[in-house]
Amino acid sequence: MVDLSALSPAIALGPLDGRYRAVAAPLVNYLSEAALNRARLRVEVEWLIHLTDHRVLPGAPVLSETEKAYLRGIVESFGAEQIAELAEIEAETRHDVKAVEYLLKRRLDAAAQAPGVVGADGGASVLPDVHEIVHIFCTSEDINNLSYALTIRDAVTQVWLPAARGLVDDLAAMAREHAEAAMLARTHGQPATPTTLGKELAVLAHRLRRQVRRVEAAEYLGKINGATGTFGAHVVSVPDADWEEVARTFVESLGLTWNPLTTQIESHDWQAELYSDVARFNRVAHNLATDVWTYISLGYFRQRLSAQGSTGSSTMPHKVNPIRFENGEANLEISCSLLDTLAATLVTSRLQRDLTDSTTQRNVGVAFGHSLLAIDNIRRGLAGLDVDAGRLAEDLDATWEVLGEPVQQAMRAASVAGATGMADPYERLKELTRGKRVTAEAMREFIASLGMPADVEARLLALTPASYTGLASRLVGHLDD
């Protein structure tokens, strides 16, 4: 039997790295193991530069601009060669962060032969002599928490948020286009007060947009304060440095928010908050997928086969299955289950440190990947829909009993205004409409028999299920608020 694990990476264990690789691929640049190692290398390099630039360590050399450019170039050029080299080093160290430290030290030694890299005095580079500054005063979590914050922030802002905003924009455009398309509503699955298709889509767009704004406002926290968050080794080794200021300015230089109070780990509360907001977006998107699926089953939407990219049923040639929305549902459920687990697990660490967060955080990319895949499918599904105006009208015209509500309320208002003969409006309309199909003629005969004021009667006689949509079309305009 052929060992599939020895074949191309395309022979993947998980669907995000196999069947759905094309959609999930943008996240690889941020949430893969390789991306995490690149971020670790960046943090180590910037910490070295920060300490030397700010003269924190007595006797440490000042780095020249070419030396700093060389160091940052190590991060910029990080690719397949460095990934393979790191794997070799980690096979010996059995420690991922230590492997990054050793890789950087190798590059410090190589600086002596690098063209154009000179020291601040114009002579030979001092980089081969600063080994002991690399990773100084750092526990692995000092590097890891900052690296995760950087990679998660960039994955959210560069990949997930643009996709989520795209879904909201697509849905909002559909809502505006169909703002006046009258549609029979269904509460508890039963015919209810008519609305418009656009207004119902606008509700979902508005809900999704609120969650997007919460994610946009997320804080990404970081710390660099040593083994138990006390700056213990720092103060003993370099007592004259303002270590809180050094830490704060370094974390903020990375574009993160400094967390001054931690144990060995940054508490990950910001991650739990972020994942809860993304999961809430997912759940609203799941509601969108199930509602659109239902509208398709009712015939309100027709699917264009070419746009759905589907053969349909393998045995029933007439069918166009709503697979985009079903795929979206399933992937949103997987994403939410992972995000919920991440949010619940990461806020707890035994005493000053345990390693449950280490394994847990390696699944962040999977959680976002399934959400990204679902968003992509739902957007593709929406793009392949046409509204069947005839089907909408047919349902409305078959349910004149929904006008029982406005007739009843008009009777109440007329009674308050002094009209007589308006008693028991609810009971009278219930007798006419409950459990019955009411025709247009029957409803109009009933209205005419009530003896209502002439202006009220005229207004009700002109009403149809299709025109009984209140302010629905105007409410869509709130998407522009």
N, C-alpha and C positions, 0 to 999 in steps of 0.2 A: 504494500500500500504506500502511495506517495505521501510524504510528510508535507501537508499543506502549509505548515508554519514556516517551512524553509523557502516557500515560493514568494512571489511578489507581494509587497504590502497591500496590493489590491485584494489579495485573498485575506480578507479581514474578519476578525471575530465579531466585531460590532458593526451595525448598519451605517453608523455615521462615518466610519472609515472605509466602508465598502460601497453598498448600494447608493447611499446618499452623500457620498464624498464631495461631489461638486457643490452641493448647497452648504455643507458644513465647513468646507475648506477654509473660508476666510477666518474662522476662529482659530485655526491651527497656528497662525502667526502670533497669537496672543495666549492661548490656553493649553497648548501642548507642553509636553515635558521639555522639548527643545526651547520653546519660547520662555519657559520658566527659567531655564539655565541661562539663557541670554540676559534675562532681567537680573538674575543673581549676579552675573558678571558686571552688568551696568552698575548695580548698587555697590559692589566691591570697588569698582573703579572710581565712582563718584565719592565714596567715603575716603579713599586715599587722597583724591584731589582736594576734598573739603578740608581735611585735616592739615594738609600742607599749605593750602591757600590761606587759611586762617591762623597759621603759626601756632596751632594747638599744642604740638609736641616739641618741647625744647630740643634743639639740636637737629631736627628734621630738615632736610633740604627743601628749598623752594623749587618747584617744578617750572620749567620753561613752557612756553606756549606750544612748542613742537612736541614736548614730552606729553603734555596733556592731550594734544591732538592724537598722538600715537596711542595713548591709553583708550581714548574714546573710539579710535579706529578699530580696536580689538572687538569692541561691542558691535560696531557697524558692520564689520566683516564676518561676524559670527555665522557660520553655515555648516555644510555637511562635514567638512574637514574637522572643524572644532567639535561637532557633535560626536564624531567617531573617536576623537582624541579624549574627550570627556568620558566616554564609555569605557575606554581602556584604563583611564586613571581611576574611575569609580570601581572598576573590577578589583583594584588593589586596595583602595581606601575603604570600600564598603560604606561610603558616606558621600552623599551627593553634593552638599555644600563644600565639604573639604576638597572634593575634586575640582570645583570651580576655583577655589583658592589656589590650588596647585597649578592649574592651567594658567592663571594670571601670573603667577611667579615665573613660570616658564617664559611667558611673553616679556616679563621685565628683563630677564636675562638676554632675550633676543634683541632688546632695544639697542644694545651696544653695537650691533651690526646693521641696524636699520638705517637706511640712507636719510639724511636730513634731520635726524633726531639728535639734538644737542642739549646740553645743560643750560641753566640760566646764565652761566658765565661765558657761554659760547664754546665751552670745551666738551668733553665726553659726557654722555648722558649719565645722570645719577640713578636712573631707574633700576639698574642691576643691584644697587645698594640699598633699596628701600623694601626689601622682602618683609621685614618685621612690621612694617606699617600696614601691610595687607591683612585685613581681617582683625586688626588690633581692637581689643575691647569688645569684640562681637561674639555673641552666641549665634548659633545657626538661625535661630528664630529672628534675630535682628535683621538678617539678610532675607530670610523667607517672607516675613510679614510685609516688608517693603516690596519685594518682588511680586508677591501675589496682588498687592494693592495696585501696583503699576499695570500688571497684565490684565487683571479683571477690569480695572478702569478703562483701559484702552479697548478691550474686547467689547465692553458695553457701549462706549462712545463711538467707536469706529465701525462696529459691525451690528450689534443687536439693536441699538437705538435707531439707526437709519432704516433698518428693516421694519421695526415696529412703527416708526413714523410713516413709512410707506404704506403700511396696512391701514392706518388711520386716515391718511390722505385719500387712498383708494375708496374707502368706505364713505368718507365725507363727500367725495365727488358723486358717488352713486346716490347718496341721500339727497343732494341738491338736485340731481337730474330727475329724481322721481318724487320730489317733494309734494307734488299734487296728485300722485297716482293713488286714488282712493282704494282702500283695501279693507276687507272684513277682518276685524281683529278677533282673536280667540283668547279668552281667559278660561283657564281650566280646560282648554281644548274645545270649548263651546263657542258658538257665534256670539260676538260681543260688539260693543259700540265701535263703529268703523273708525279707521285711522287712515294714514297714508303710508305707503311703503317707505317713502323717503323719511318720514318722521321716525319710523321704527328703526331704520338703519342709522339715523342720526343719534338715537339714544345709545346705540352700541358704540358708535364713533366717539361720542362724548365720554362714555365710560372708559374706553380705551385711552383716550387722550389724557384723562386725569391720571391714570396710572403711568403713562409715559412721562408726565411732568414730575411725578414723584421720583421716578428713576433718574430723570435729568438732574434732580436736586440732591442726589445721593452724595454722601461724604465718603471719602476713602482715607482711612486713618492709617498711621504708621508710627512705629517707635524704634528707637535704637538706644537701649539703656542697660544692656548687659544681661547677666545670667538670671537674675530675679527681679529686674526692673529697678535696681537701687543705685546704679552707677558705682557699685562698690569698688571694682577693680580700677575704674577710671580715677576715682578720687584718691585712692592710695598711690597710684602710679604717677599721676599728674595733678597734684592737689590744687594748683593755682588756676586751672582752667575752669571756666563757667560751663560745666558739662550740660546743664539743662539748655543753655542757649546754643551750645554746639549741636545738640540733638535736635532742638526745635528748628534751627535754621537749615540743618541738613534735610530733615524730613520735608520741610516746606519747599526747599530747592527742587525736590522731585515732583512738586505739584500736589503733594498730599497734605492731609491735616494731621498735625502732631498730636499724639495721645500721650500725655505726661504721666498717666497712672496705669501701670500694667504689672503683671507678674512677669515670668520669663516670656510669655507670649503676649502679643497684642490681642485684646480680648475677642476680636472677631464680631463684635456686636454690629458693626457697620455692615458686615457681610450678611448677617441674618436679616437686617432691615432691607438690604437690597434684594435678597432672594425672595423675601416675602412680597415685595412690590412687584417683582417680575412674575412671581407665581400668580399674583392677583390679576395682572395683565393677561396671563395665560388663561385664567379661568373665565375672564370676560370674553376672550377670543374663542374659548370653547363654547360659550353661550352663543356667540355669533355663528360658529360652525353648525351647531345643532339647529338653530333657528333657520339658517339658510337651507340646510338639508330638508327641514320640514316644509319650507316654502316651495322647494323643488318638488317634494312629494305631493304637494297640493296643486301643483301645476302653475304656480305664480311665476316661477322662473323656468325658462327652457335653457338647457345646456347645449352649447355648441360643441360638437364632438371634436373638431379640430383644436379648439382652445383647451379642452380638457386633456388632450393627449392620451386618450384611452380608447381601446378597442371596444369597451363595453363588456357585456356578458360574454363568456366563452361559449355559451350555448344558445343564448336568446339574442338574436341579432338586432332586435328592436330597441334594446336597452342602452342608455347612456348612464352609467352609474356615477353617483356624486362622490367619486373616490377622493378628490382633493379635500373635501370637507371631512370625510371619514379619516383620511390620513392625518389631517390637522388635529382632529379630536384625539386620536391615539397618541400622537407625539406630544401634545399638550399635557395629557395625563401622565406620561412618563416624565416629562420635564418637571411637572409640579411635584411628583413624588420625590424626585431627587432634590429639588429646591427646598421642599419641606424638611427633608432629612438633613440637608446641609444647615438650614436655619436652626433646627432643633439641636443638632449635635455641636455646632461650632461655638455656641454660647457657653458651653460647660467645659472646664478643664480642671482636673483634680489638683487641688492645692495650687502650687506654683507652675506645674507643667505636667501634661501627659501627651501622648502622641496620637490620640484619636483624631485630632485635626489634620495631621499629616496625610493620612490615607483619605480622609473625607474630602479634603480640598482638591485632591487629584481628580475628582469627578465633577468639578465646576464646569469644565468644558463640555462634558456630556450633557449636563443639565441645560446649558445654554444652546448646545447643538440641537437638541430635540425641539426647543422652543423656536429656534431659527428655522428649522425644517418645517414646523407647523405653520409659521407665518408665511413662508414661501408658498406652501401648498394652498393656504386659504386665499392668498393674493391671486394665485393662478386660477383658482376656482372662481373667484369673483369676476375675474377678467373674461371668463367664458360664459357669462350668464346674459340672457336677454329676458326682459319682462314680458309676460304674456298679458297684455292689457285686456284682451277678451275674456281670459279666465278670471281675472280680478273682477270684471264687471258682472260676469255670470254668477259668481258667488254672492256678490252684493245684491243683485236683483232677485236672488232666491231667498233672501232673509229679511223681508220687510218687518218681521217681528222685532228687529233691533230698534225700530223707531218707538217701541213701547217706552223706552227711557225718556226721550225728549218730550213725548206727549204727556207722560206722567208729571215730569218736572214743570212743564208749561201749565198744567192744571193747578199745580201747587202755587206757582207764582201768580196765576190769575186769581186764585182764591184769596191769597194774601192781599191782592190789589182790590178786592171787593166783589169779584164775580161770584154769582151763585151757581149751585148745581155742580160744584167741583169736588164734592166730598169723596173720600176713599179712592183717590186716583190709583194708588199702587194696586189695590185689590182688583179694581176694574180692569186695569191693563194686564194683571196677572191672569185673569179669567180669559182675556182675549188671546194672550200670546204664549203662556207657559206650555212648553211641550208641543207646540203647534207650528205649522208653517202658515204664515199669514201672507196673503196676496196684497198687491198694491191697492186693489179695489176694496178689499175688506178693511184695510187700515184707513183709507180715506173715508169710507162710509162711517167708521167708528168716530173719526175726528169730527166729521160733519154732524154727528148725532149729539155731541157734547154740549152744544150751546155756548161755546166759548166766545169771548169778544171777537169781533170780526177781524181785527188785525192779527190776533194770535192764530185764529183759525186759518187765515190765508197763508200765514207763514208756515204752519204745520202741513197744510195741504200741498204746498210747493216742495216740501222736504222729501228727499229720497235717501235710501241708504248710501248712495254714492256721494251725495252732497252733505251728508251728516258727518263731517270730519272736523268740526270745530275749528281750532286754530292750528291744526296739525301742520299744514304746509308752511305757515309762518314760523312755527317753532323751530323748523330746520335752520332758520337764520341764526339761531344761537350758536351754531357751530363756528360762526365768525366772531363770537365774543372774545 
